[in-house]
Structures are given as structure tokens and as C-alpha cells.
Amino acid sequence: LMQSGRPTMLVYTACGSFMICGFESGMLQIWNTASLTHVKTLSAHTECVNGLASSPKDALYPPRFVSCGVDQTLRVWHSQGWILE
């Protein structure tokens, strides 16, 4: 599952149920923290992922996370369903 190159960033979702790992390849991998199983791979950026941030646990909106890359793009993802906003 590590075919995405070297990991560059790691963040937990606010609920703590998932880890999001960013890679040199621009890919993101979502992992379940309880079972340590791979949930999904997302094609996020065309170059290295160099930033990840999760919305706060007590946010008044559905959970999201943001990824940014060396490709100078910023992506907002829904943490429920892993869909790009």
C-alpha cells in the first residue's frame, strides 16, 4: 500500500478514527486507526503533499480536512465519504 512513494505528512481526523497520510507522489491514504486498515486512496495533488490539517472536533459544520501540495493547490475534503469539496 505504500506504492505512493515516501510519506511526507500525517494528521488525525478530529474524531481520532482516521489517519490521513500525504505522500511525495501527491496521493493521500486514509487509514482506520482502530483496525489499522487502509480505507481509501485519494489522488489529491500532482506533486508532493506538504500540508494537512483537520477541522476542529467542535466545529459547527461537518468534518473536513485540507491538503496542500507543492503544485500550489489547496484541496478541501469531506471526512465523511472522503469527497473533494
C-alpha positions in Angstrom: 0.0 0.0 0.0 3.0 2.3 0.2 3.4 2.5 -3.6 2.6 6.2 -3.3 6.2 7.0 -2.5 7.6 8.3 0.7 5.1 9.7 3.3 5.5 13.5 3.9 2.6 14.4 6.2 0.4 12.7 8.7 -2.7 14.0 10.5 -5.6 12.5 12.5 -9.2 13.5 11.9 -10.7 15.4 14.8 -12.7 12.3 16.0 -9.5 10.3 16.1 -11.0 7.5 14.0 -8.8 8.0 10.9 -5.3 8.9 9.9 -4.6 10.8 6.7 -1.2 10.3 5.2 0.2 12.5 2.4 2.9 11.3 0.0 5.6 12.7 -2.3 3.5 11.4 -5.2 0.6 13.8 -4.3 -1.6 10.9 -3.1 -3.4 10.7 0.2 -4.1 7.5 2.0 -6.9 7.2 4.7 -6.4 4.6 7.5 -8.7 3.4 10.2 -6.9 4.0 13.5 -8.8 1.3 15.4 -8.1 -1.6 12.9 -5.1 -0.1 11.2 -6.7 -0.9 7.9 -6.4 1.1 4.7 -9.7 2.7 3.8 -9.1 4.7 0.7 -6.5 6.3 -1.6 -7.2 9.8 -3.0 -5.5 11.4 -6.0 -5.1 14.8 -4.3 -2.2 16.6 -6.0 0.1 16.4 -9.0 3.2 16.9 -6.8 4.3 16.3 -3.2 1.8 16.8 -0.4 3.3 19.4 2.0 0.5 20.2 4.4 -2.6 18.6 6.0 -5.0 20.0 8.6 -8.2 18.7 10.1 -11.2 20.7 11.2 -11.7 21.0 14.9 -13.8 18.5 16.8 -16.3 21.0 18.0 -16.8 22.8 14.6 -20.3 23.8 13.7 -20.0 22.2 10.3 -19.4 18.6 9.0 -15.9 17.4 9.5 -13.4 18.3 6.8 -9.7 18.3 6.2 -7.4 20.4 3.9 -4.5 19.2 1.9 -2.0 21.4 0.1 0.8 20.5 -2.3 3.9 21.7 -4.0 1.7 22.0 -7.0 0.4 25.2 -5.3 -3.1 23.9 -4.9 -5.3 23.7 -1.8 -8.0 21.0 -1.5 -10.9 20.8 1.0 -12.2 17.2 1.6 -15.2 16.0 3.5 -14.2 13.5 6.2 -17.4 11.6 5.7 -17.2 9.9 2.4 -13.7 11.4 1.5 -15.2 13.6 -1.2 -13.5 16.7 -2.6 -15.4 19.9 -1.9 
